Amino acid sequence: MTAAFSDLDGFRSILSAQPGQDADAVSAATARNGQLTKPPAALGRLEDLAIWYAGWRGVDRPEIKQPQVIVFAGNHGVAAQGVSAFPPEVTEQMVLNFEHGGAAINQLAATFGARLDVHALSLDQPTADFTQGPAMSAAELTEALLVGWNAVDESADVLVTGEMGIGNTTPAAALATALFGGDAEDWTGRGTGVDDAGLVNKTRVVAEGVALHGAQGDGLETLRRLGGRELAGMAGAIARARTLRIPVLLDGFICCAAAACLEKTTGGALDHCVAGHLSAEGAHVRMLQALDKKPLLSLGLRLGEASGGALSLGVLKAAVACLSGMATFAEAGVSDS
């Protein structure tokens, strides 16, 4: 497969030239929605969601037949500082669980008819400890972005990206602090369940990383310095989806941190994305506010691995089914006055 880009500047160029919505499809879907057999706005947010989806797919009566869920896995050098309640070996063990069909995301993807793909990114080579230097070299980040880019099925009609990586709420918190400002305490949570002492330690690590790297370059450079391979994989996949006009349902805090790096590189880079859910990770609500994304669901999930995004597929499929499948007043022979 020919690489779409060979370096970070090439990726930046792609981000700056991404397509937008199809205005004609938005107009036609809006007109159709206004003629359906229901009172105006009776389906609430489902109506806006379906029109948004139609605009990206370029048709006024879209269908969702081939959802894709991709989980990226990576390990982090900063995990050696005790920022997680679990050891790094769990990352590889969970990848095997995904591959054998035993994880929550396997059940959720199957429930909503989604193809599930899993990509493990150099698990035997954790990123560098970002309190000591950049997490990745430019070449390593480019490679991880390309894994995400090439993971997207061109025939997919909606994409959900997720992650697995012990310790990865720490780089996510560091990215959020560097990208949006505030103190490390504002963005650092308990992740997989660290105790009070663990939270203090984790917050210290985030603060040290941001002090070393923060406010140097754009979102992509911040991702290189403070992120991880699985976060880069998600960013690459989200960007690729935009080139293919595939709408994206964002998962939780870590996924949104990866996505934010795109937005902070090129404004509007996430216009094709909707927040699938609000997770129980405390800073997620603040991040969604910063990204101006209103979540579809709020169920107290904090699992990661694309679980909340996959669950929101049901809402999106319902919205699209109503727009495309309901009869208009004229079709049903029902008076609209």
C-alpha positions in Angstrom: 0.0 0.0 0.0 1.4 3.4 -1.0 1.7 5.7 2.0 -0.6 8.7 1.9 2.1 10.7 3.7 5.7 10.2 4.5 6.2 12.7 7.3 4.3 14.9 9.7 4.2 17.9 7.4 2.6 15.7 4.8 -0.1 14.7 7.3 -0.6 18.4 8.2 -1.1 19.2 4.6 -3.8 16.6 4.4 -5.6 18.0 7.5 -5.6 21.4 6.0 -7.3 20.3 2.8 -10.0 18.0 4.1 -13.5 18.0 2.5 -16.6 19.4 4.2 -20.2 18.4 4.2 -22.3 18.1 1.1 -24.5 21.2 1.3 -27.0 19.8 -1.2 -27.4 16.7 0.8 -27.9 18.7 4.0 -30.6 20.8 2.3 -32.4 17.8 0.9 -32.3 15.8 4.1 -33.6 18.8 6.0 -36.4 19.2 3.6 -37.3 15.5 3.8 -37.2 15.6 7.6 -39.7 18.5 7.5 -42.2 16.4 5.6 -42.1 13.2 7.7 -45.2 11.9 9.5 -44.5 13.5 12.9 -44.9 16.9 14.5 -42.0 19.3 13.8 -38.9 18.5 16.0 -40.7 15.6 17.6 -37.7 13.3 17.4 -35.5 16.0 19.0 -31.8 15.5 18.6 -32.2 12.4 16.4 -33.3 14.7 13.6 -30.2 16.9 13.7 -28.0 13.8 14.0 -29.5 12.2 10.9 -29.2 15.4 8.9 -25.6 15.7 10.0 -24.9 12.1 8.9 -26.6 12.6 5.6 -24.5 15.7 4.9 -21.3 13.7 5.3 -22.5 10.8 3.3 -23.8 13.0 0.5 -27.3 11.6 0.2 -30.7 12.7 1.6 -31.8 9.1 2.5 -28.7 7.4 3.9 -28.3 4.0 5.4 -25.9 2.5 7.8 -24.9 -1.0 6.7 -21.1 -1.3 7.3 -20.1 0.2 10.7 -16.4 -0.3 11.6 -14.9 -0.3 15.1 -11.1 -0.1 15.4 -9.3 -0.7 18.7 -5.6 0.4 18.8 -3.3 -0.8 21.5 0.0 0.6 22.7 2.3 0.7 25.7 3.7 3.7 27.6 7.1 4.2 29.1 5.6 6.5 31.7 3.7 3.5 33.1 6.9 2.6 34.9 6.2 5.5 37.2 3.2 3.6 38.7 0.5 5.7 37.2 -1.9 2.7 36.7 -3.5 0.1 38.9 -2.5 -2.6 36.4 0.9 -3.7 35.0 1.7 -3.1 31.3 1.5 -6.8 30.5 -2.3 -6.4 30.7 -2.3 -4.5 27.4 -1.1 -7.6 25.4 -3.4 -9.9 27.4 -6.4 -7.7 26.5 -5.4 -7.6 22.9 -5.6 -11.4 22.9 -9.0 -11.2 24.6 -10.2 -8.9 21.8 -8.9 -11.3 19.2 -10.7 -14.2 20.9 -14.0 -12.4 21.1 -14.1 -12.2 24.9 -14.2 -8.4 25.6 -17.1 -6.0 26.1 -16.3 -4.4 22.7 -16.7 -7.7 20.9 -20.2 -8.0 22.3 -21.1 -4.4 21.6 -19.7 -4.4 18.0 -21.7 -7.6 17.2 -24.9 -6.2 18.7 -24.8 -3.2 16.3 -23.6 -5.1 13.3 -20.1 -3.6 13.3 -16.9 -5.0 11.9 -14.2 -5.0 14.7 -10.5 -4.7 13.9 -7.7 -4.7 16.5 -4.2 -3.2 15.8 -1.4 -3.6 18.4 1.3 -1.1 17.8 4.8 -2.2 18.9 3.7 -3.4 22.4 7.2 -4.7 23.0 8.5 -1.1 22.5 6.8 1.3 24.9 7.0 4.9 24.1 9.6 6.9 26.0 8.8 8.4 29.5 7.6 11.8 28.6 8.9 13.3 31.8 12.4 12.6 30.5 11.9 13.5 26.8 9.4 13.3 23.9 7.3 10.2 24.0 7.9 9.5 20.3 10.2 10.6 17.5 8.7 12.2 14.4 9.3 8.9 12.5 7.5 6.9 15.2 4.5 9.2 15.3 4.3 9.1 11.5 4.3 5.3 11.5 1.6 5.2 14.1 -0.6 7.7 12.2 -0.2 5.6 9.1 -1.3 2.4 11.0 -4.5 4.3 11.8 -4.9 5.8 8.4 -4.6 2.4 6.7 -6.9 0.6 9.2 -10.0 2.4 7.9 -12.1 0.3 5.6 -13.0 2.5 2.6 -16.4 0.8 2.4 -17.3 1.7 6.0 -20.2 4.1 6.5 -19.5 5.0 10.1 -16.3 4.7 12.2 -15.7 4.2 16.0 -12.2 4.3 17.3 -11.0 3.0 20.7 -7.9 2.1 22.6 -6.2 -0.2 25.0 -3.0 0.8 26.7 -2.2 0.4 30.4 -1.4 3.9 31.8 -2.9 5.8 28.8 -5.2 8.1 30.8 -1.9 9.7 31.9 -0.8 10.8 28.4 -4.4 11.7 27.7 -4.5 14.0 30.8 -1.1 15.5 29.8 -2.4 16.2 26.3 -5.5 17.8 27.6 -3.5 20.0 30.0 -1.1 21.1 27.3 -3.8 21.7 24.6 -6.5 23.4 26.7 -4.6 24.9 29.7 -5.3 24.7 33.4 -3.5 22.6 36.0 -2.7 18.9 35.9 -5.2 18.5 38.7 -8.0 19.7 36.4 -7.4 16.9 33.9 -6.0 13.9 35.9 -8.4 11.2 37.1 -8.2 7.8 38.6 -8.2 5.9 35.3 -8.4 2.2 36.1 -8.8 3.0 39.7 -5.7 4.3 41.4 -6.0 5.1 45.1 -5.5 8.6 46.6 -1.7 8.2 46.7 -1.7 6.9 43.2 -3.7 9.9 42.0 -1.2 12.3 43.6 1.6 10.5 41.9 -0.2 10.4 38.5 -0.9 14.1 38.8 2.7 14.8 39.5 3.8 12.9 36.4 1.3 14.8 34.2 2.5 18.1 35.6 6.2 17.2 35.0 5.5 16.2 31.4 3.5 19.3 30.6 6.2 21.5 32.2 8.8 19.9 30.0 6.8 19.9 26.7 3.7 22.0 26.9 2.9 24.8 24.4 5.6 23.7 21.9 4.1 23.6 18.4 0.7 22.5 17.3 -1.5 19.6 18.3 0.5 17.1 16.3 3.7 18.1 18.0 2.0 17.9 21.3 0.9 14.4 20.4 4.4 13.4 19.6 5.8 14.7 22.9 3.1 13.6 25.3 1.0 11.0 23.5 1.3 7.3 22.6 1.1 5.1 19.6 -2.5 4.0 20.1 -3.6 7.6 20.5 -1.8 8.4 17.2 -3.5 5.4 15.6 -6.9 6.8 16.5 -5.9 10.3 15.2 -4.8 8.8 11.9 -8.0 6.8 11.5 -10.2 9.8 12.3 -8.4 11.9 9.7 -8.6 9.1 7.1 -12.4 8.9 7.8 -12.7 12.5 6.9 -11.1 12.1 3.5 -13.6 9.3 2.8 -16.6 11.3 4.2 -17.1 8.6 6.9 -18.7 10.1 10.0 -17.0 9.2 13.3 -18.4 8.5 16.7 -15.9 9.4 19.4 -15.4 7.2 22.4 -14.2 8.4 25.8 -11.6 10.6 27.4 -8.5 9.1 25.7 -10.1 9.0 22.2 -11.1 12.6 22.6 -7.6 13.6 23.7 -6.3 12.0 20.5 -9.0 13.8 18.4 -8.2 17.1 20.1 -4.7 16.9 18.7 -6.2 17.1 15.2 -8.5 20.0 16.1 -5.6 21.9 17.6 -3.6 21.3 14.4 -6.3 22.4 12.0 -9.5 24.0 13.2 -12.6 22.2 12.1 -10.8 18.8 11.8 -13.5 17.2 13.9 -16.6 18.5 12.1 -17.3 14.9 10.9 -17.2 13.7 14.5 -19.9 13.4 17.2 -19.2 12.5 20.8 -20.7 9.0 21.4 -20.9 9.3 25.1 -19.8 11.1 28.3 -17.5 8.8 30.3 -17.1 8.6 34.0 -13.5 9.9 33.8 -13.9 13.2 35.5 -12.2 15.5 32.9 -14.1 14.1 30.0 -17.0 16.6 30.4 -14.5 19.4 30.4 -12.8 18.1 27.3 -16.1 17.7 25.4 -17.0 21.3 26.4 -13.6 22.5 25.0 -14.3 20.6 21.8 -17.9 21.8 21.6 -19.2 18.3 21.4 -22.5 17.2 23.1 -22.5 13.5 24.0 -25.2 11.2 22.8 -25.1 9.0 25.9 -24.2 9.3 29.5 -24.1 5.9 31.2 -21.2 6.1 33.6 -18.9 4.0 31.4 -15.2 4.2 31.9 -14.0 1.1 30.1 -12.5 2.6 27.0 -11.8 0.1 24.1 -14.5 2.0 22.0 -17.3 0.7 24.2 -19.2 4.0 24.6 -18.7 4.9 21.0 -20.0 1.5 19.8 -23.0 1.7 22.1 -23.9 5.0 20.5 -24.1 3.3 17.2 -27.5 2.3 18.2 -28.6 5.9 18.5 -27.1 6.9 15.2 -28.6 3.9 13.4 -32.0 4.8 14.9 -31.7 8.4 13.8 -30.8 7.5 10.2 -33.5 4.8 10.0 -36.2 7.4 11.0 -35.0 9.9 8.4 -34.7 7.5 5.6 -37.4 5.0 6.4 -40.4 7.0 7.7 -43.0 8.0 5.2 -43.7 11.7 4.4 -47.2 13.0 4.8 -47.7 12.8 1.1 -46.4 9.2 0.9 -48.6 8.1 3.7 -51.7 10.0 2.6 -51.8 11.8 5.9 -52.9 15.4 6.2 -50.1 17.6 7.7 -52.6 20.5 8.5 
